Amino acid sequence: MLITADLDRHPPGSPRNDALQAFCRANGIDPSEVSANAPLDVDEAASTLTVTAFVLDDQGRKQIVEGRPADGYIKERRTVPLRSHPSEHSLS
């Protein structure tokens, strides 16, 4: 199950944004580290959640690809155990 974030259309404080942030937190993911418009991939069979997250340096800052504009952040796919189902956050 893919959950589309579409945070450009759902700004902070909107019900959808609040639900997405609560879902991430409930699954042990800091929402500020998740790429805003990448889908969240819920694998119900494996009971996992995979997100596209920013790679942080030792000081907690987003790492940037040298020579690229500010949107050239280094990202990685992270998979964590699914602790809280999307339906518990009105996301399914």
Secondary structure, DSSP 8 states (H G I E B T S, - for coil): -EE---TTTS-TTSHHHHHHHHHHHHTT--GGGB-TTS-EEEETTTTEEEEEEE-B-TTS-B-B-TTS-TT-B-EEEEEEE--S-GGGGT--
